[in-house]
Structure formats: C-alpha cells, structure tokens
Amino acid sequence: MLAGNWRTVTAVNLRECAELNAIVPAWKRLADHSFVPAGLNAPELILPLLRSLPGAELATVKQANDLLFALPVKKRRFLPVFFSNWMTALTIIGEPHLDKEFPEVGLTSFINHLAHPILLHSIEVKGSFWNLLASQNVHFSVLDNWQRAALRPTGTFEAWVETNISSKRRKEYRRLTNCLAEMGRFEALSLETKRDCRRWVEELLTLEAAGWKGKRGTAIAANPALLAAFRESCQFLAAAGKLRFWKLALDGNPIAIMYAIVEGDRAWLHKIAYDETYTKFSPGVLLVLYATEKLFTESSITFVDSCAIPGPPMIEDIWRDRIEVADVMIAPKAISARHFSLAVNSEKLRRFARELARDTYYYLRGKKRS
C-alpha cells in the first residue's frame, strides 16, 4: 500500500521556491491522468494565482516522485479555524486532482493529515469524487446545494437546436444576427487550439472593464495582481491546449467574447463579456449559441459546466441540462464531533449574515440583486 505524505507549498516568494518548482512537472502529469478532471484547479491556472495572490497553499500528497493529490487551499481564520479550497474570481470548485490509479490513497492521506475541518465548494453531487468522498470514514455535512446550467453535447448541433430552442426563438436569433450583419462586417470567430491568445485576452479584459463589472469595481482589470495572474494563466492554458476562446466581432471590433477551460472530457465556461451598447441584439446569447456549436465539434468533450450562479435566465434558457453541486464540509474522525459542528454552524451563520447584509443593501438602494 502506498503511503502518502502531507505537503504544503506556501504562496510566499513562490518564484524562488525550489519545492514548488520541483513539483510542477508531477502536478501536470497528475492533472493529465486525474481521477476526475478538475480544470478550474489546473496547474496552468493555479500557479500564476499562487505567485500573485497571498494567503493560499498547495496541499499535496506525494509518494516518492509521484503526486497523488493536489488542491489549492486557504486557512479560514474564523473561530473555529477551518480550511477551504481556494476561492478566487477565477477558481470556484473544490474538486482536487487525484491519481487515477490510487484515488483513495491520495484522498485518505489528505483527510487524515487535516488539523482542521475543510470546506469544499461546488462539488458535483453523486459524481465520482462525491462517491469516493462519501466512502471515507469522515465527518460530513452539506451546507448548501443547487443546480446550474450544463451542456451534454451528444448527437449533432442541428438536432440539439431543434430540441432545445423553439422555432420562434430560432427565428428571433436569426433576425438579431441579420440586424448585426446589416451594421457592418459581422463575424463569429474562435481561437485555434494552442495559438497565441494574448489579443483575445486583452479584448475580454477591455470589454469587461467597460461594462457593469468595471463600474462595480469587480472586473479583473480592477485588481492588478489578479490581472497579471490572469494574463499569465491564459498563456499557460493555451500552450497546454486547455483554453478555448470565442467572440463576435463587428468590423473587426469585438462585441462579445467568452472563454472556457478544457481538461479531460470536460469543459468549464469561465468568463463572458460584451459591449453593452449592443445589448438589444443579445450578443451574449448569440455568442453562447456559437460556442455551443463549436463545442459540438469536439468529440472528446462530453460535458460542459456553465459555472453560472443559479437564476440567470440567459444561459439556463439555452442550456437545458443541469449539474447539481453542493458545498460540503468534512473532517477526519480524529477531530471531535463538537469541533466539526462548531465549524459547520459558524459557516452557516456567516453565510446567513452575508445574505442578510446583501439583501438589506439592495433594499435600501432600491435595487434588485443581480
């Protein structure tokens, strides 16, 4: 039986950290042969974030020169203290990379070396990792669960359109496309795999900063450290063949742009931005339809996660498949049931207080939650 070792690599001076540099090749091999694809924790994405943003660690289980487990984590210094998978504007899921041949060894070793409970966000309910986690002898609590839009690209795109989009809506989308075409040279474009993505990245950043996220200060460009990490991670993802970009352009100028991350047989939509002066032409909807058509051409992709929050009608009206996900907290049995219960209840209280504060803010401002 392989015996894993708990190792962490801090986010301090990571460019000079020989330990992290030494583990990168093993991490990439692990990601390429993972028990479940975990593209939003791909090393090409996470490494630049670790270098640019403080406070996170890379939790790993290593056997000799082989890596069996990898997940970016951060200590949450509430009382009681607990860990969480690292949540940033670019990372939302708590599914780790696990060695396909020894997934239980990697996961068990990780759990048994936890000194505090850990919160894992957005885990696919009844998925392979969920089932493996449920087989562990651990404290386990579901804090929240919900569904979000997804795509299973089986059959042909034409058949999918016939099944999922009414004839009335198809006619409307054709009308909107024709209206844009009458305004100039209208194009739907995609970035070829492993090609230079820098222009596409800058176009997305510009459109996002010019829109409502820019006004709210939540655009990527508003955070210099996140901006630098995003640019670098996109280049790494593109070089690894894990990046997809699609855009709509009018006379050479992008009016909508979106990208996705691909790993194994899965893809995750990540960011979308559009020129709000063209809102009445539904550029976001038209772009999602174009991206969907392109995803159907990639026979290796069997599932696409929209990564959308519950409720936005745009993606939910187009993609009718659903993925059920949950936030779960776990802890080894070595941690007392009382300690675990305190961690669970404190997180539930924090979430309740956060939602109450948000609802109060929007009520007082006379605005709707977006």
Beta strands, then each sheet from edge to edge (+ up, - down):
strand 1: 5-10
strand 2: 56-63
strand 3: 66-76
strand 4: 82-85
strand 5: 97-98
strand 6: 118-124
strand 7: 138-151
strand 8: 186-190
strand 9: 243-250
strand 10: 253-263
strand 11: 266-274
strand 12: 303-305
strand 13: 321-332
sheet 1: 1+ 2- 3+ 4- 6- 13+ 7- 12+ 11+ 10- 9+ 8-
sheet 2: 1+ 2- 3+ 5-
end
